[in-house]
Amino acid sequence: MSTPPENRELSPYTGWTRAHWEHTADRLLLAVRPYATPRNGMIHLPGPRPSVSGPRSDGLEGYARTFLLAALRVAGARGDDPHGHLARYAEGLAAGTGHPTAQAGLSAADPESWPRTTDIRQAVVESASVALGLRLTRPWLWDTLDDAVRQRAVDWLLPALGPSPVNNNWWLFGLTVAGFLQDIGVETDRAAATIDTALARIEEWHLGEGWYSDGPNRSFDHYNAWALHFYPVLHAHLTASAEQEDPAAAHPAGGKALLDLYGPRLHDQLTTATRLFGADGAPMPYGRSLTYRFAAAAAPWLGALTGHTPLGPGATRRLASGTLRHFLDHGATDAEGLLTLGWHGPYAPIVQNYSGPGSPYWASKGFLGLLLPADHPVWTATEEPLPAETADRVTPVGPPNFLLQSTASDGLVRLHNHGSNHVGPEDDPGYARFAYSTRTGPAHETPDNHFSLLLDGRETSRGPAAPQGHGPDWAASAHTPAPGVRVLSATAAHDRTEVRAHLVTGAPADTPVRQTGWATAPGGPTAQLHPVHGYDLAVAELRCGPTQFGPDSDALALYGRTSADGASLFVALASLTADPDPAPVESLAHVQVRDADPHGTDIHVTWQNGTTTLLRLTPEEL
């Protein structure tokens, strides 16, 4: 397959057109074919280890997630399928649901049969990809199957309508299965109830401005893009489209009404979420399941598909094409064209135990834009620049209490985290760091962008971060690293400059503290860290170990000790930049620390351009 020529007139930033997306989809699908079982019911991809669900579940995952890619590719071409993708997946559907063991439990008797969703809960996840693929390709696949195969497929899907086994975005897998079953007129009342239940559950987690927590835990990450918006908004769009074509087939849920509710939320979330992409196309590496890579582009495509987006069509394509190119240009596929478990190339530290060799193909969601016809403005408009490359900007994001900081000269984006947590380990590097960027860390040996105390001979973790407010250029949070000890933290930002402040109360006098900066790999951006108040004057350098950007990284570090008066303040200046020969960060801001009535401390910051910021820290709150 020859690569399409670049078109720098239409796409001055990436050179890519719709033909490149179709070519890439075909290349990814053709690469997995040698790993399919004889009747295509499973795709057993190579990898360093199976997932915690086991090889049989992983084989289903390989089928389901690549089927979604095939569905987007063929549905986007209105059924044109020159490589015969759908025929293989139709055969696999018949094989996967065709043996009695698929209905009666796991067995090695038939290597093609799928595990039931009631036996292996990971199968619930994959049922959503199977159902969505069938819904998107119904005229060219489902409607061509014989009744026996259709009935077996329905029997395998139906248990997914039950309560979710995990209380987070998993509720939307049942919704997705239900949407397909509604479309084909199967168990419509039960399907409608499943949809209502799922939407009611995620309603509890919508905290405003289009931001959802992934469960009742203040967990904010890319699941907003590739799950919490993706499934309900796409379901609403497909339902509304079906109702428009055939008003007599209107669903009880009302597709237009759903789109009127969830579409504006998507628009609101994209207003800030699209600022999480660097000028090089990289999405912010924070949260979990980062091996899904360019699935982060699913939400911008969805905005264009539904009309609920703040981006122009050229900016949407520039973002999505930039993201896909970023990963392909940085080795996301191996020599055989297979997506690996990692970020750029293979990188085990960011891979959770639920991920198997087929997991990276959730990135298929990033091809959602293929559903837009070739003559849609998103494919015909000239590319426009991303927010990160138009102007320096600091943007507070209310619900997760993030502070986004981007600089146009280097296209680098930084996320200062003052409110996202996770249900997993307290020091999960994807959630516990004070800052992330599109070109660094997080490190998995020595924590970068971390403030810690040395208590009882061990370094403290951050633990859950409780938001303490935000302003136009600052955000704050508090955490309890040990019983009776509280750390109130604030970050202020301007251009590339950061002020990092921590007020420690409840710690024994003379307790050692450490502030680490950005973990940068050789050849990466330049990191700076400068003590302002409370720290020793010396700046140390620490080895932080590998990150997804390289096999080794280093971070600057500051050290200090708590005082005996009950409250100890530590303030530093920090910077991360890809600009050549950057000026020292201490020349970019003047920071004054003053006592404030009644018991707090004022931090006055005068930035290089003369504007000012005031941070007021008290032992109780900011």
Order of alpha helices (4+ residues) and beta strands (2+ residues): alpha-alpha-alpha-alpha-alpha-alpha-alpha-alpha-alpha-alpha-alpha-alpha-alpha-beta-beta-beta-beta-beta-beta-beta-beta-beta-beta-beta-beta-beta-beta-beta-beta-beta-beta
